[in-house]
Amino acid sequence: MNILSIGNGISSDAHRFLPQMALAGGEELLLCNLYIENCSLEQHWNNWREEKTDYDYEVYLPFETELNRPDGVALHEAVEDEDWDIITLQQSTALSGIPESYSPFLSELAEYCRMVQPNAKIAVHQTWAYENGCASPAFANYAGNQQEMYKALTEAYVNAALEADIDLIIPSGRAWQSARSTEIGDRLTVDGCRANDLGCFLASACFYETAFGKSIFDNSFYLPDTDPRITELLKLCAHTAVEKGIMRK
């Protein structure tokens, strides 16, 4: 399986434990993240059109869990680099619940990826709402309310995915919101937005189930130095989110 994410720090978080999960599941995985911190879909679109080499490139080679970091890569170079099975796109968290921020950028980037990689499935990665009390100025777009942000970003992702004829939605945002209603609570981030180990595990599990079509419950990877019961709870939230998707209540 060859996966390319075109994203930002959030896609980096979501990839964090995916190589370990693939290894534990006996899956061969080339995993690459083309990113600029806080990058929006519009910025990706502009970078693609102007062939800017502003990206960092995080590469996990098959059966390896050590990260390689070539830099100076352009978006078109990464898309053309391998025969990708899945290419993921995502909005920046600050703009995630702003519907007009997706168009025409998601549709045109998806169309370009399909043209270059006709056999690849094009996915969007649903990002998550901020932690309550997050200091990001963008939280004001949602009155500083986590539920309002989650509702807005979910609707925006669904509508944009339909407009762009997206093949897959990776429901990390839904998994996070489910986890917040358990004993895990609102403790999935390091700064109100970026994921800690619990949040990274949760998003990686969503990637794993969506990409490989296998239950994370059957995967032997567990978070080190974490109560196994908490890992099981994270697995349940990820599995349920992938099973139900984000287009249904």
Accessible surface in RSA format (square Angstrom, percent):
REM  Atomic radii and reference values for relative SASA: ProtOr
REM  Chains: A
REM  Algorithm: Lee & Richards
REM  Probe-radius: 1.40
REM  Slices: 20
REM RES _ NUM      All-atoms   Total-Side   Main-Chain    Non-polar    All polar
REM                ABS   REL    ABS   REL    ABS   REL    ABS   REL    ABS   REL
RES MET A   1    66.72  34.6  34.67  22.9  32.05  76.3  38.20  32.5  28.52  37.8
RES ASN A   2    35.71  24.6  35.71  34.5   0.00   0.0   0.37   0.9  35.34  34.2
RES ILE A   3     0.76   0.4   0.76   0.6   0.00   0.0   0.76   0.5   0.00   0.0
RES LEU A   4     0.00   0.0   0.00   0.0   0.00   0.0   0.00   0.0   0.00   0.0
RES SER A   5     0.28   0.2   0.28   0.4   0.00   0.0   0.28   0.6   0.00   0.0
RES ILE A   6     0.56   0.3   0.00   0.0   0.56   1.4   0.00   0.0   0.56   1.5
RES GLY A   7     0.06   0.1   0.00   N/A   0.06   0.1   0.06   0.2   0.00   0.0
RES ASN A   8     2.76   1.9   2.76   2.7   0.00   0.0   1.75   4.2   1.01   1.0
RES GLY A   9     1.62   2.0   0.00   N/A   1.62   2.0   0.72   2.0   0.90   2.0
RES ILE A  10     7.01   4.0   7.00   5.2   0.01   0.0   7.00   5.0   0.01   0.0
RES SER A  11     1.01   0.9   1.01   1.4   0.00   0.0   1.01   2.2   0.00   0.0
RES SER A  12    23.85  20.2  18.29  24.4   5.56  12.8   1.50   3.2  22.34  31.3
RES ASP A  13    10.91   7.6   9.37   9.3   1.54   3.6   1.54   3.6   9.37   9.3
RES ALA A  14     0.00   0.0   0.00   0.0   0.00   0.0   0.00   0.0   0.00   0.0
RES HIS A  15     2.06   1.1   2.06   1.4   0.00   0.0   1.23   1.3   0.84   1.0
RES ARG A  16   102.00  42.8  98.37  50.1   3.63   8.6  26.54  36.3  75.46  45.7
RES PHE A  17    11.45   5.7  11.45   7.1   0.00   0.0  11.45   6.9   0.00   0.0
RES LEU A  18     0.00   0.0   0.00   0.0   0.00   0.0   0.00   0.0   0.00   0.0
RES PRO A  19     7.58   5.5   2.66   2.4   4.92  17.9   4.38   3.6   3.20  19.9
RES GLN A  20    49.57  27.7  46.66  34.1   2.91   6.9  17.54  37.3  32.03  24.3
RES MET A  21     0.26   0.1   0.26   0.2   0.00   0.0   0.26   0.2   0.00   0.0
RES ALA A  22     1.99   1.8   1.99   3.1   0.00   0.0   1.99   2.8   0.00   0.0
RES LEU A  23    85.42  47.6  71.27  51.0  14.15  35.6  72.22  50.7  13.20  35.5
RES ALA A  24    44.21  40.6   8.40  13.0  35.81  81.5  19.82  27.9  24.38  64.6
RES GLY A  25    18.67  23.0   0.00   N/A  18.67  23.0   9.87  27.1   8.81  19.7
RES GLY A  26    64.27  79.3   0.00   N/A  64.27  79.3  33.78  92.7  30.49  68.3
RES GLU A  27    44.00  25.3  42.03  31.8   1.97   4.7   0.96   1.9  43.04  35.1
RES GLU A  28    96.89  55.6  90.67  68.6   6.22  14.8  20.65  39.9  76.24  62.2
RES LEU A  29     6.16   3.4   3.78   2.7   2.39   6.0   3.78   2.7   2.39   6.4
RES LEU A  30    16.86   9.4  16.50  11.8   0.36   0.9  16.50  11.6   0.36   1.0
RES LEU A  31     0.08   0.0   0.00   0.0   0.08   0.2   0.00   0.0   0.08   0.2
RES CYS A  32     2.48   1.9   2.48   2.8   0.00   0.0   0.00   0.0   2.48   2.7
RES ASN A  33     0.09   0.1   0.09   0.1   0.00   0.0   0.09   0.2   0.00   0.0
RES LEU A  34     0.00   0.0   0.00   0.0   0.00   0.0   0.00   0.0   0.00   0.0
RES TYR A  35    27.06  12.6  26.90  15.3   0.16   0.4   5.63   4.2  21.43  26.4
RES ILE A  36    33.67  19.2  30.77  22.9   2.89   7.0  33.67  24.2   0.00   0.0
RES GLU A  37    84.16  48.3  69.93  52.9  14.24  33.9  48.82  94.4  35.34  28.9
RES ASN A  38   117.42  81.0 100.13  96.8  17.29  41.6  29.94  72.1  87.48  84.6
RES CYS A  39     0.00   0.0   0.00   0.0   0.00   0.0   0.00   0.0   0.00   0.0
RES SER A  40    16.78  14.2  16.48  22.0   0.30   0.7   6.93  14.8   9.85  13.8
RES LEU A  41     1.00   0.6   1.00   0.7   0.00   0.0   1.00   0.7   0.00   0.0
RES GLU A  42    80.95  46.5  80.82  61.1   0.12   0.3   9.08  17.6  71.87  58.7
RES GLN A  43    70.44  39.4  67.57  49.4   2.87   6.8  23.52  50.1  46.92  35.6
RES HIS A  44     0.00   0.0   0.00   0.0   0.00   0.0   0.00   0.0   0.00   0.0
RES TRP A  45    40.82  16.4  40.82  19.8   0.00   0.0  40.82  21.8   0.00   0.0
RES ASN A  46    50.44  34.8  50.42  48.7   0.01   0.0   9.05  21.8  41.39  40.0
RES ASN A  47     4.02   2.8   4.01   3.9   0.02   0.0   0.00   0.0   4.02   3.9
RES TRP A  48    52.02  20.9  49.04  23.7   2.98   7.0  39.25  20.9  12.77  20.7
RES ARG A  49   145.43  61.1 112.23  57.2  33.21  79.1  21.79  29.8 123.65  74.9
RES GLU A  50   102.29  58.7  74.41  56.3  27.89  66.4  40.14  77.6  62.15  50.7
RES GLU A  51   110.26  63.3  97.05  73.4  13.21  31.4  19.72  38.1  90.54  73.9
RES LYS A  52    86.06  42.0  80.62  49.5   5.44  12.9  38.09  34.3  47.97  51.1
RES THR A  53    73.23  52.1  60.40  61.2  12.83  30.6  29.12  39.1  44.11  66.7
RES ASP A  54    88.24  61.8  61.03  60.7  27.21  64.3  21.17  49.8  67.07  66.9
RES TYR A  55     1.77   0.8   0.00   0.0   1.77   4.6   0.28   0.2   1.49   1.8
RES ASP A  56    63.92  44.8  63.70  63.4   0.22   0.5   8.64  20.3  55.28  55.1
RES TYR A  57    13.15   6.1  12.88   7.3   0.27   0.7  12.96   9.7   0.19   0.2
RES GLU A  58     7.54   4.3   7.11   5.4   0.42   1.0   1.09   2.1   6.44   5.3
RES VAL A  59    15.50  10.2  15.50  14.0   0.00   0.0  15.50  13.5   0.00   0.0
RES TYR A  60    21.87  10.2  21.87  12.4   0.00   0.0   5.65   4.2  16.22  20.0
RES LEU A  61    76.11  42.4  75.31  53.9   0.80   2.0  75.31  52.9   0.80   2.2
RES PRO A  62    45.68  33.3  36.14  32.9   9.54  34.7  36.14  29.8   9.54  59.3
RES PHE A  63   116.11  58.1  90.69  56.2  25.42  66.2  94.25  57.1  21.86  62.6
RES GLU A  64    82.48  47.4  74.79  56.6   7.69  18.3  27.95  54.1  54.53  44.5
RES THR A  65    50.60  36.0  34.63  35.1  15.97  38.1   7.35   9.9  43.25  65.4
RES GLU A  66   133.87  76.9 133.01 100.6   0.87   2.1  57.22 110.7  76.66  62.6
RES LEU A  67    54.79  30.5  26.33  18.8  28.46  71.5  26.36  18.5  28.43  76.5
RES ASN A  68    61.32  42.3  57.04  55.1   4.28  10.3  19.71  47.4  41.60  40.2
RES ARG A  69   150.11  63.0 120.30  61.3  29.81  71.0  54.92  75.1  95.19  57.7
RES PRO A  70    62.53  45.6  49.18  44.8  13.35  48.5  60.95  50.3   1.58   9.8
RES ASP A  71   106.80  74.8  88.53  88.1  18.26  43.2  13.28  31.3  93.51  93.3
RES GLY A  72    44.49  54.9   0.00   N/A  44.49  54.9  23.32  64.0  21.17  47.4
RES VAL A  73    20.70  13.6  20.54  18.6   0.16   0.4  20.70  18.0   0.00   0.0
RES ALA A  74     0.09   0.1   0.09   0.1   0.00   0.0   0.09   0.1   0.00   0.0
RES LEU A  75     0.47   0.3   0.02   0.0   0.45   1.1   0.02   0.0   0.45   1.2
RES HIS A  76    43.70  23.9  43.62  30.3   0.08   0.2  25.60  26.4  18.10  21.1
RES GLU A  77    81.10  46.6  73.25  55.4   7.86  18.7  29.06  56.2  52.04  42.5
RES ALA A  78     0.78   0.7   0.00   0.0   0.78   1.8   0.78   1.1   0.00   0.0
RES VAL A  79     0.00   0.0   0.00   0.0   0.00   0.0   0.00   0.0   0.00   0.0
RES GLU A  80   100.51  57.7  74.87  56.6  25.64  61.1  25.40  49.1  75.12  61.3
RES ASP A  81    77.26  54.1  51.83  51.6  25.44  60.1  10.33  24.3  66.94  66.8
RES GLU A  82    67.99  39.0  60.37  45.7   7.62  18.1   7.51  14.5  60.47  49.4
RES ASP A  83   120.00  84.1 113.14 112.6   6.86  16.2  33.67  79.2  86.34  86.1
RES TRP A  84     4.73   1.9   0.00   0.0   4.73  11.1   0.00   0.0   4.73   7.7
RES ASP A  85    62.24  43.6  57.90  57.6   4.34  10.3  11.47  27.0  50.77  50.6
RES ILE A  86     9.21   5.2   9.21   6.9   0.00   0.0   9.21   6.6   0.00   0.0
RES ILE A  87     0.00   0.0   0.00   0.0   0.00   0.0   0.00   0.0   0.00   0.0
RES THR A  88     3.07   2.2   3.07   3.1   0.00   0.0   0.19   0.2   2.89   4.4
RES LEU A  89     0.20   0.1   0.00   0.0   0.20   0.5   0.20   0.1   0.00   0.0
RES GLN A  90     3.37   1.9   2.35   1.7   1.03   2.4   2.55   5.4   0.82   0.6
RES GLN A  91     0.28   0.2   0.19   0.1   0.10   0.2   0.00   0.0   0.28   0.2
RES SER A  92     7.05   6.0   6.85   9.1   0.20   0.5   4.89  10.4   2.17   3.0
RES THR A  93    13.80   9.8  12.02  12.2   1.79   4.3   0.15   0.2  13.66  20.6
RES ALA A  94    36.71  33.8  36.27  56.0   0.44   1.0  36.27  51.1   0.44   1.2
RES LEU A  95    61.54  34.3  61.54  44.0   0.00   0.0  61.54  43.2   0.00   0.0
RES SER A  96     0.00   0.0   0.00   0.0   0.00   0.0   0.00   0.0   0.00   0.0
RES GLY A  97     6.82   8.4   0.00   N/A   6.82   8.4   0.00   0.0   6.82  15.3
RES ILE A  98    41.80  23.8  41.80  31.1   0.00   0.0  41.80  30.1   0.00   0.0
RES PRO A  99    83.25  60.7  73.71  67.2   9.55  34.7  75.20  62.1   8.05  50.0
RES GLU A 100   127.41  73.2 110.12  83.3  17.29  41.2  66.60 128.8  60.82  49.7
RES SER A 101    15.71  13.3   6.58   8.8   9.13  21.0  14.64  31.2   1.06   1.5
RES TYR A 102     5.64   2.6   4.28   2.4   1.36   3.5   4.32   3.2   1.32   1.6
RES SER A 103    52.52  44.4  39.33  52.5  13.19  30.4  22.37  47.6  30.15  42.2
RES PRO A 104    57.21  41.7  56.81  51.8   0.40   1.5  57.21  47.2   0.00   0.0
RES PHE A 105    23.31  11.7  23.31  14.4   0.00   0.0  23.31  14.1   0.00   0.0
RES LEU A 106     2.91   1.6   2.91   2.1   0.00   0.0   2.91   2.0   0.00   0.0
RES SER A 107    30.94  26.1  27.70  37.0   3.24   7.5  24.58  52.3   6.36   8.9
RES GLU A 108    60.13  34.5  58.31  44.1   1.82   4.3  19.42  37.6  40.70  33.2
RES LEU A 109     0.03   0.0   0.03   0.0   0.00   0.0   0.03   0.0   0.00   0.0
RES ALA A 110     0.00   0.0   0.00   0.0   0.00   0.0   0.00   0.0   0.00   0.0
RES GLU A 111   115.03  66.0 113.98  86.2   1.06   2.5  38.47  74.4  76.56  62.5
RES TYR A 112    16.99   7.9  13.50   7.7   3.49   9.1  16.18  12.2   0.81   1.0
RES CYS A 113     0.03   0.0   0.03   0.0   0.00   0.0   0.00   0.0   0.03   0.0
RES ARG A 114    71.03  29.8  67.53  34.4   3.50   8.3  48.74  66.6  22.29  13.5
RES MET A 115   139.64  72.3 110.35  73.0  29.30  69.8  80.89  68.8  58.76  77.8
RES VAL A 116    42.73  28.1  19.80  17.9  22.94  55.3  25.85  22.5  16.88  45.8
RES GLN A 117    16.52   9.2  15.82  11.6   0.70   1.7   0.54   1.2  15.98  12.1
RES PRO A 118   104.75  76.3  74.46  67.9  30.29 110.1  77.26  63.8  27.49 170.8
RES ASN A 119   143.26  98.8 114.31 110.5  28.95  69.7  36.30  87.4 106.96 103.4
RES ALA A 120    10.07   9.3   0.00   0.0  10.07  22.9   0.10   0.1   9.96  26.4
RES LYS A 121   110.40  53.9 110.17  67.6   0.23   0.5  61.27  55.2  49.13  52.3
RES ILE A 122     0.00   0.0   0.00   0.0   0.00   0.0   0.00   0.0   0.00   0.0
RES ALA A 123     0.02   0.0   0.02   0.0   0.00   0.0   0.02   0.0   0.00   0.0
RES VAL A 124     0.93   0.6   0.93   0.8   0.00   0.0   0.93   0.8   0.00   0.0
RES HIS A 125     0.32   0.2   0.32   0.2   0.00   0.0   0.32   0.3   0.00   0.0
RES GLN A 126     0.00   0.0   0.00   0.0   0.00   0.0   0.00   0.0   0.00   0.0
RES THR A 127     0.00   0.0   0.00   0.0   0.00   0.0   0.00   0.0   0.00   0.0
RES TRP A 128     0.07   0.0   0.07   0.0   0.00   0.0   0.07   0.0   0.00   0.0
RES ALA A 129     0.18   0.2   0.00   0.0   0.18   0.4   0.00   0.0   0.18   0.5
RES TYR A 130     5.03   2.3   5.03   2.9   0.00   0.0   0.14   0.1   4.90   6.0
RES GLU A 131    44.30  25.4  44.30  33.5   0.00   0.0   2.51   4.9  41.78  34.1
RES ASN A 132    90.31  62.3  75.01  72.5  15.30  36.8  28.64  68.9  61.67  59.6
RES GLY A 133    73.81  91.0   0.00   N/A  73.81  91.0  41.91 115.0  31.90  71.4
RES CYS A 134    17.81  13.5   2.27   2.5  15.55  36.5   4.82  12.2  13.00  14.0
RES ALA A 135    98.76  90.8  67.32 103.9  31.45  71.5  77.48 109.1  21.28  56.4
RES SER A 136    35.05  29.6  22.13  29.5  12.92  29.8  19.47  41.5  15.59  21.8
RES PRO A 137   123.80  90.2 104.87  95.6  18.94  68.8 116.88  96.5   6.93  43.1
RES ALA A 138    16.60  15.3   8.90  13.7   7.70  17.5  15.02  21.2   1.58   4.2
RES PHE A 139     8.02   4.0   8.02   5.0   0.00   0.0   8.02   4.9   0.00   0.0
RES ALA A 140    79.54  73.1  54.98  84.8  24.56  55.9  60.07  84.6  19.47  51.6
RES ASN A 141    85.67  59.1  50.89  49.2  34.78  83.8   9.53  22.9  76.15  73.6
RES TYR A 142    12.94   6.0   6.23   3.5   6.71  17.5  12.94   9.7   0.00   0.0
RES ALA A 143    92.74  85.3  54.68  84.4  38.06  86.6  68.70  96.7  24.04  63.7
RES GLY A 144    38.45  47.4   0.00   N/A  38.45  47.4  18.12  49.7  20.33  45.5
RES ASN A 145    64.40  44.4  61.62  59.5   2.78   6.7   7.50  18.1  56.89  55.0
RES GLN A 146    12.08   6.8  10.86   7.9   1.22   2.9   2.35   5.0   9.72   7.4
RES GLN A 147   112.53  62.9 109.92  80.3   2.61   6.2  51.98 110.6  60.55  45.9
RES GLU A 148    91.80  52.7  89.87  68.0   1.93   4.6  20.34  39.3  71.46  58.3
RES MET A 149     0.00   0.0   0.00   0.0   0.00   0.0   0.00   0.0   0.00   0.0
RES TYR A 150    38.99  18.2  38.99  22.2   0.00   0.0  28.03  21.1  10.96  13.5
RES LYS A 151   120.50  58.8 116.51  71.5   3.99   9.5  64.08  57.7  56.42  60.1
RES ALA A 152    27.40  25.2  20.46  31.6   6.93  15.8  25.77  36.3   1.63   4.3
RES LEU A 153     0.00   0.0   0.00   0.0   0.00   0.0   0.00   0.0   0.00   0.0
RES THR A 154    21.34  15.2  21.34  21.6   0.00   0.0  21.34  28.7   0.00   0.0
RES GLU A 155    85.88  49.3  82.37  62.3   3.52   8.4  35.03  67.8  50.85  41.5
RES ALA A 156     1.87   1.7   0.00   0.0   1.87   4.2   0.45   0.6   1.41   3.7
RES TYR A 157     1.97   0.9   1.68   1.0   0.28   0.7   1.68   1.3   0.28   0.3
RES VAL A 158    23.23  15.3  23.23  21.0   0.00   0.0  23.23  20.2   0.00   0.0
RES ASN A 159    90.69  62.5  85.26  82.4   5.43  13.1  26.26  63.2  64.44  62.3
RES ALA A 160     9.47   8.7   4.14   6.4   5.33  12.1   8.07  11.4   1.40   3.7
RES ALA A 161     2.69   2.5   1.17   1.8   1.51   3.4   1.45   2.0   1.24   3.3
RES LEU A 162   112.93  62.9  92.16  65.9  20.77  52.2  95.08  66.8  17.85  48.0
RES GLU A 163   113.52  65.2  79.11  59.8  34.41  81.9  44.43  85.9  69.09  56.4
RES ALA A 164     5.70   5.2   0.00   0.0   5.70  13.0   3.28   4.6   2.42   6.4
RES ASP A 165   107.44  75.3 102.81 102.3   4.63  11.0  27.60  65.0  79.84  79.6
RES ILE A 166    24.45  13.9   0.19   0.1  24.25  58.5   0.19   0.1  24.25  65.8
RES ASP A 167    74.00  51.8  43.07  42.9  30.93  73.1  10.15  23.9  63.85  63.7
RES LEU A 168    44.08  24.5  39.83  28.5   4.25  10.7  44.01  30.9   0.07   0.2
RES ILE A 169    33.81  19.2  15.93  11.9  17.88  43.1  15.93  11.5  17.88  48.5
RES ILE A 170     4.02   2.3   4.02   3.0   0.00   0.0   4.02   2.9   0.00   0.0
RES PRO A 171     1.38   1.0   1.38   1.3   0.00   0.0   1.38   1.1   0.00   0.0
RES SER A 172     0.00   0.0   0.00   0.0   0.00   0.0   0.00   0.0   0.00   0.0
RES GLY A 173     0.13   0.2   0.00   N/A   0.13   0.2   0.00   0.0   0.13   0.3
RES ARG A 174    33.93  14.2  33.75  17.2   0.18   0.4   4.68   6.4  29.25  17.7
RES ALA A 175     0.00   0.0   0.00   0.0   0.00   0.0   0.00   0.0   0.00   0.0
RES TRP A 176     0.05   0.0   0.05   0.0   0.00   0.0   0.05   0.0   0.00   0.0
RES GLN A 177    19.65  11.0  13.96  10.2   5.69  13.5  12.44  26.5   7.21   5.5
RES SER A 178    38.88  32.9  31.31  41.8   7.57  17.4  19.21  40.9  19.67  27.6
RES ALA A 179     0.00   0.0   0.00   0.0   0.00   0.0   0.00   0.0   0.00   0.0
RES ARG A 180    25.81  10.8   8.63   4.4  17.18  40.9   8.63  11.8  17.18  10.4
RES SER A 181    99.28  83.9  56.94  76.0  42.33  97.5  51.63 109.9  47.65  66.8
RES THR A 182    43.07  30.6  23.90  24.2  19.17  45.7  33.84  45.5   9.23  14.0
RES GLU A 183   106.99  61.4  71.02  53.7  35.97  85.6  43.41  84.0  63.58  51.9
RES ILE A 184     0.87   0.5   0.00   0.0   0.87   2.1   0.00   0.0   0.87   2.4
RES GLY A 185    19.54  24.1   0.00   N/A  19.54  24.1  19.54  53.6   0.00   0.0
RES ASP A 186    45.62  32.0  28.15  28.0  17.47  41.3  26.73  62.9  18.89  18.8
RES ARG A 187   119.35  50.1 115.10  58.7   4.25  10.1  59.24  81.0  60.11  36.4
RES LEU A 188     0.20   0.1   0.04   0.0   0.16   0.4   0.04   0.0   0.16   0.4
RES THR A 189    16.52  11.7   1.34   1.4  15.18  36.2   0.17   0.2  16.34  24.7
RES VAL A 190   104.87  69.0  66.55  60.3  38.32  92.3  73.19  63.6  31.68  85.9
RES ASP A 191    89.68  62.8  58.42  58.1  31.26  73.9  43.77 103.0  45.91  45.8
RES GLY A 192     7.34   9.1   0.00   N/A   7.34   9.1   4.00  11.0   3.35   7.5
RES CYS A 193    19.48  14.7  19.48  21.7   0.00   0.0  10.27  26.0   9.20   9.9
RES ARG A 194    66.63  28.0  66.63  34.0   0.00   0.0  25.72  35.1  40.92  24.8
RES ALA A 195     9.92   9.1   0.00   0.0   9.92  22.6   0.00   0.0   9.92  26.3
RES ASN A 196    35.85  24.7  31.82  30.8   4.03   9.7  18.87  45.4  16.98  16.4
RES ASP A 197    66.75  46.8  63.82  63.5   2.93   6.9  16.58  39.0  50.17  50.0
RES LEU A 198    19.95  11.1  19.72  14.1   0.24   0.6  19.72  13.8   0.24   0.6
RES GLY A 199     0.00   0.0   0.00   N/A   0.00   0.0   0.00   0.0   0.00   0.0
RES CYS A 200     2.29   1.7   2.29   2.6   0.00   0.0   0.00   0.0   2.29   2.5
RES PHE A 201     0.15   0.1   0.15   0.1   0.00   0.0   0.15   0.1   0.00   0.0
RES LEU A 202     0.00   0.0   0.00   0.0   0.00   0.0   0.00   0.0   0.00   0.0
RES ALA A 203     0.00   0.0   0.00   0.0   0.00   0.0   0.00   0.0   0.00   0.0
RES SER A 204     0.00   0.0   0.00   0.0   0.00   0.0   0.00   0.0   0.00   0.0
RES ALA A 205     0.00   0.0   0.00   0.0   0.00   0.0   0.00   0.0   0.00   0.0
RES CYS A 206     0.00   0.0   0.00   0.0   0.00   0.0   0.00   0.0   0.00   0.0
RES PHE A 207     1.70   0.9   1.46   0.9   0.24   0.6   1.46   0.9   0.24   0.7
RES TYR A 208     2.43   1.1   2.43   1.4   0.00   0.0   0.00   0.0   2.43   3.0
RES GLU A 209    12.94   7.4   8.72   6.6   4.23  10.1   1.20   2.3  11.74   9.6
RES THR A 210    25.97  18.5   8.46   8.6  17.51  41.7  12.01  16.1  13.95  21.1
RES ALA A 211    15.61  14.4   2.43   3.7  13.18  30.0   2.54   3.6  13.06  34.6
RES PHE A 212    27.52  13.8   4.56   2.8  22.96  59.7   8.34   5.1  19.18  54.9
RES GLY A 213    69.52  85.7   0.00   N/A  69.52  85.7  35.28  96.8  34.24  76.7
RES LYS A 214    75.89  37.0  68.79  42.2   7.11  16.9  57.33  51.6  18.56  19.8
RES SER A 215    31.54  26.7  21.89  29.2   9.65  22.2  21.44  45.7  10.10  14.2
RES ILE A 216     0.55   0.3   0.55   0.4   0.00   0.0   0.55   0.4   0.00   0.0
RES PHE A 217    80.91  40.5  58.87  36.5  22.04  57.3  58.87  35.7  22.04  63.1
RES ASP A 218   125.54  87.9  87.39  87.0  38.16  90.2  33.73  79.4  91.81  91.6
RES ASN A 219     4.11   2.8   0.04   0.0   4.07   9.8   1.68   4.0   2.43   2.3
RES SER A 220    85.87  72.6  62.07  82.8  23.81  54.8  51.52 109.7  34.35  48.1
RES PHE A 221    34.34  17.2  29.12  18.0   5.22  13.6  33.89  20.5   0.45   1.3
RES TYR A 222    83.23  38.9  71.66  40.8  11.58  30.1  51.48  38.7  31.75  39.1
RES LEU A 223     6.60   3.7   1.31   0.9   5.29  13.3   1.31   0.9   5.29  14.2
RES PRO A 224    90.08  65.7  71.61  65.3  18.47  67.1  82.18  67.8   7.90  49.1
RES ASP A 225   157.25 110.1 105.89 105.4  51.36 121.4  44.83 105.5 112.42 112.1
RES THR A 226    37.15  26.4  18.83  19.1  18.33  43.7  14.44  19.4  22.71  34.3
RES ASP A 227    68.88  48.2  54.03  53.8  14.85  35.1  29.21  68.8  39.66  39.6
RES PRO A 228    85.22  62.1  84.70  77.2   0.51   1.9  85.22  70.4   0.00   0.0
RES ARG A 229   135.92  57.1 128.49  65.5   7.43  17.7  75.66 103.4  60.26  36.5
RES ILE A 230    14.58   8.3  14.58  10.9   0.00   0.0  14.58  10.5   0.00   0.0
RES THR A 231     0.14   0.1   0.14   0.1   0.00   0.0   0.00   0.0   0.14   0.2
RES GLU A 232    65.31  37.5  63.52  48.1   1.79   4.3  39.26  75.9  26.05  21.3
RES LEU A 233    36.40  20.3  33.38  23.9   3.02   7.6  35.97  25.3   0.44   1.2
RES LEU A 234     0.00   0.0   0.00   0.0   0.00   0.0   0.00   0.0   0.00   0.0
RES LYS A 235     0.59   0.3   0.59   0.4   0.00   0.0   0.00   0.0   0.59   0.6
RES LEU A 236    87.16  48.5  87.16  62.4   0.00   0.0  87.16  61.2   0.00   0.0
RES CYS A 237     6.89   5.2   4.79   5.3   2.10   4.9   2.05   5.2   4.84   5.2
RES ALA A 238     0.00   0.0   0.00   0.0   0.00   0.0   0.00   0.0   0.00   0.0
RES HIS A 239    46.49  25.4  46.49  32.3   0.00   0.0  31.60  32.6  14.89  17.3
RES THR A 240    37.27  26.5  37.27  37.8   0.00   0.0  28.13  37.8   9.14  13.8
RES ALA A 241     0.92   0.8   0.00   0.0   0.92   2.1   0.62   0.9   0.29   0.8
RES VAL A 242    38.99  25.7  23.31  21.1  15.68  37.8  23.76  20.6  15.23  41.3
RES GLU A 243   115.98  66.6  92.10  69.7  23.88  56.9  40.14  77.6  75.84  61.9
RES LYS A 244    96.43  47.0  94.63  58.1   1.80   4.3  45.99  41.4  50.45  53.7
RES GLY A 245    22.95  28.3   0.00   N/A  22.95  28.3  22.95  63.0   0.00   0.0
RES ILE A 246    11.45   6.5   0.20   0.1  11.26  27.1   1.47   1.1   9.98  27.1
RES MET A 247   102.97  53.3  70.19  46.5  32.79  78.1  46.36  39.4  56.62  75.0
RES ARG A 248   158.71  66.6 147.77  75.3  10.93  26.0  70.63  96.5  88.08  53.4
RES LYS A 249   219.41 107.0 172.41 105.8  47.00 111.9 144.39 130.0  75.02  79.9
END  Absolute sums over single chains surface
CHAIN  1 A    10356.0       8197.9       2158.0       5150.9       5205.1
END  Absolute sums over all chains
TOTAL         10356.0       8197.9       2158.0       5150.9       5205.1
